[in-house]
Amino acid sequence: MARFGDFIKTEREKHGWTQTEFGAKVGINAFAISKIENGTQKFSKAKLKKLAELLNIEYQKINDLFYGDFFATEAYKNHCSDNVFAVAEDTVRYIKNKNSKQGKIFQ
């Protein structure tokens, strides 16, 4: 998968929208769209649902792409090994399992 900004650019171009047109549809100015596409600015997580609706893509997919890019960028910036993602998966399973057990206690 490419960076989230690359995804934005690909989808925008696929629909034939300029950065200005796309920005107006999502509620972001064209200058910010340019920066998002080139990776110097992050897309606002508050706009993810609007983006999913606009592109007619399932919100969960957009959310996963957004956070996948975020996690990968942070891991890279902090010189983590590829093993960090396996550790993260294990941690997510632990958290889900713990929350599942706690939910049963309170039901």
N, C-alpha and C positions, 0 to 999 in steps of 0.2 A: 504494500500500500504506500502511496505517496503521502507527503505531508498534507495536513488539513487545508492549507492554503492552495496547494496544487489541486486538491479535490474541488475546492470552491471555483477555481479558475476553469477547470475542465467542465464542470456543470454549467457555469455561466456561459461559456463559449458554446456548449452543446445547445443551449437555448437561444443563442444568437443575441444575448444581451451585452451591452457595453457595461463597463464598470459603473457608470453613472446610473444606467437603467436598473442594473442589479441592486446597487446600493439603495436606490429609491424603494425598491420592492421589499428590501429587508430592513430598511431604516438605518442605513449606515452611509456616510458620504463616500464619494468615489475615491478620494485620497486614502481613506482608511481601507477600502477594498483593495486598492493597489498594494498597500503595505501588508495586508493579510495574505494576498496572493504571493508576495515575494518573501514572506516569512518574517518580516520585521515587526509585525503586530499580530496579536492573537484575536481570533474571532470571539465575540462576546457570547459567553455561555447562555446569557439571558435571551439571545436571539436564536437559539437552536431549534425551538419548536416552530418559530416563524420560518426558518430555513427549511425544515422538514416539510412543512405545508407547501411552501413555494415550489420546492423541487419534487413534490409528491413522492417523497422517500420516507419510509418508516422512521419515526422519531428515534427508536432504539438504535438503528443503524447509524444515524447522524451522531447521536450521543456517543456511541462506541468509537466512531472515527475521530471525534473531537478529543475524547479522553485518551484514546490510544496514542494519538499524536502528542498530547500533553505528557503522558508518562514516558514515551520514548525520548522526547526532547529533554526532559528532566534527567533521565537515566544517562543520556549521552553527555549532557553538560556536567554531570557529576562523576563521570568516568566509571560508571557501573559496568560490570560484566553482563553478558547476555543472561547469566543465571538470575539476575534480579527479577526477570519476568516469571521464572518458575517459582521463585520465592513469593512474588506477589500473588500468583495463582493459588499457592498453598495458603497464604494469608487470607485471601478472599473466601476460600473453602472453610477455613477455621471460623471466620467471622459469621458466615452464613449458618454454619452448624451451631455455633454458640447462640446466635439470635433465634434460631429455630427451637433449640432446647428451652431458652428463656421464655419464648412465646407459649410453649406448652405448659410451663409452670403457671403462667398467669391466666390461662384460659379457664 
